[in-house]
Amino acid sequence: MPKRVPNKKYTPGFKKLVVETMRKEKLSYRETAERFGIRHKRVRDWERVNLRRVHISACKRLLGVFLSYSSPKSVEAHKYIHKFLT
């Protein structure tokens, strides 16, 4: 196995490609890491960050739904979700 470059910086596009490939082809962290020549823990970390971003996006969409109603509950929900996201 070739030596890895220490402290190498990866572009956001590369990270996204790695995570999408892993999901699309249903690969394990190790299989994905071997394919791209990186450490499996790095793949795991990138997937976790990606999942968090997806979760935050879903919360923001949900927040938009709450704000579309004019009830006091939607204002409370907005404050709660805003507190969570910031």
C-alpha beads as a LAMMPS data file, in Angstrom:
LAMMPS data file: protein, C-alpha beads

86 atoms
85 bonds

1 atom types
1 bond types

-500.0 500.0 xlo xhi
-500.0 500.0 ylo yhi
-500.0 500.0 zlo zhi

Masses

1 110.0

Atoms # bond

1 1 1 0.000 0.000 0.000
2 1 1 1.426 3.416 -0.942
3 1 1 2.357 5.887 1.780
4 1 1 -0.179 8.601 2.434
5 1 1 0.643 12.284 2.405
6 1 1 0.423 13.672 5.959
7 1 1 -1.789 16.707 6.617
8 1 1 -3.113 16.774 3.084
9 1 1 -6.015 19.144 2.424
10 1 1 -8.946 17.845 0.413
11 1 1 -11.386 19.995 -1.533
12 1 1 -15.073 20.031 -0.596
13 1 1 -15.860 18.583 -4.028
14 1 1 -13.585 15.603 -3.411
15 1 1 -15.125 14.969 -0.004
16 1 1 -18.604 15.070 -1.521
17 1 1 -17.527 12.677 -4.289
18 1 1 -16.164 10.205 -1.733
19 1 1 -19.341 10.235 0.373
20 1 1 -21.647 10.023 -2.650
21 1 1 -19.642 7.126 -4.119
22 1 1 -19.773 5.272 -0.806
23 1 1 -23.549 5.648 -0.583
24 1 1 -24.280 4.984 -4.251
25 1 1 -22.174 1.830 -4.430
26 1 1 -22.985 0.774 -0.834
27 1 1 -19.334 0.524 0.143
28 1 1 -17.938 0.278 3.660
29 1 1 -15.662 2.970 5.061
30 1 1 -12.635 0.750 4.454
31 1 1 -13.608 -0.141 0.888
32 1 1 -14.194 3.516 0.078
33 1 1 -10.927 4.545 1.703
34 1 1 -8.956 1.963 -0.273
35 1 1 -10.560 3.088 -3.518
36 1 1 -9.605 6.731 -2.943
37 1 1 -6.320 6.149 -1.102
38 1 1 -7.348 7.791 2.154
39 1 1 -7.876 6.674 5.747
40 1 1 -11.201 5.059 6.618
41 1 1 -11.645 7.338 9.644
42 1 1 -11.513 10.332 7.333
43 1 1 -14.341 8.859 5.234
44 1 1 -16.379 8.308 8.400
45 1 1 -15.798 11.891 9.528
46 1 1 -16.784 13.308 6.136
47 1 1 -19.977 11.270 6.126
48 1 1 -20.896 12.534 9.585
49 1 1 -20.349 16.140 8.521
50 1 1 -22.415 15.508 5.405
51 1 1 -25.256 13.966 7.439
52 1 1 -25.247 16.966 9.777
53 1 1 -25.514 19.345 6.832
54 1 1 -28.430 17.334 5.434
55 1 1 -30.112 17.439 8.843
56 1 1 -29.655 21.205 9.127
57 1 1 -31.044 21.687 5.607
58 1 1 -34.104 19.630 6.516
59 1 1 -34.597 21.730 9.672
60 1 1 -34.397 24.923 7.653
61 1 1 -36.995 23.619 5.178
62 1 1 -39.201 22.638 8.091
63 1 1 -38.695 26.080 9.575
64 1 1 -39.990 27.573 6.336
65 1 1 -43.132 25.465 6.635
66 1 1 -43.642 26.631 10.212
67 1 1 -43.215 30.251 9.202
68 1 1 -45.812 29.922 6.468
69 1 1 -48.493 29.622 9.153
70 1 1 -49.491 32.645 11.201
71 1 1 -50.229 30.861 14.465
72 1 1 -48.312 31.620 17.681
73 1 1 -47.047 28.026 17.692
74 1 1 -45.093 28.659 14.501
75 1 1 -43.317 31.589 16.151
76 1 1 -42.382 29.363 19.103
77 1 1 -41.164 26.666 16.726
78 1 1 -39.128 29.253 14.802
79 1 1 -37.405 30.404 18.002
80 1 1 -36.694 26.816 19.052
81 1 1 -35.240 25.761 15.707
82 1 1 -33.268 28.996 15.330
83 1 1 -31.721 28.404 18.761
84 1 1 -30.825 24.855 17.715
85 1 1 -29.225 25.920 14.421
86 1 1 -27.125 28.751 15.847

Bonds

1 1 1 2
2 1 2 3
3 1 3 4
4 1 4 5
5 1 5 6
6 1 6 7
7 1 7 8
8 1 8 9
9 1 9 10
10 1 10 11
11 1 11 12
12 1 12 13
13 1 13 14
14 1 14 15
15 1 15 16
16 1 16 17
17 1 17 18
18 1 18 19
19 1 19 20
20 1 20 21
21 1 21 22
22 1 22 23
23 1 23 24
24 1 24 25
25 1 25 26
26 1 26 27
27 1 27 28
28 1 28 29
29 1 29 30
30 1 30 31
31 1 31 32
32 1 32 33
33 1 33 34
34 1 34 35
35 1 35 36
36 1 36 37
37 1 37 38
38 1 38 39
39 1 39 40
40 1 40 41
41 1 41 42
42 1 42 43
43 1 43 44
44 1 44 45
45 1 45 46
46 1 46 47
47 1 47 48
48 1 48 49
49 1 49 50
50 1 50 51
51 1 51 52
52 1 52 53
53 1 53 54
54 1 54 55
55 1 55 56
56 1 56 57
57 1 57 58
58 1 58 59
59 1 59 60
60 1 60 61
61 1 61 62
62 1 62 63
63 1 63 64
64 1 64 65
65 1 65 66
66 1 66 67
67 1 67 68
68 1 68 69
69 1 69 70
70 1 70 71
71 1 71 72
72 1 72 73
73 1 73 74
74 1 74 75
75 1 75 76
76 1 76 77
77 1 77 78
78 1 78 79
79 1 79 80
80 1 80 81
81 1 81 82
82 1 82 83
83 1 83 84
84 1 84 85
85 1 85 86
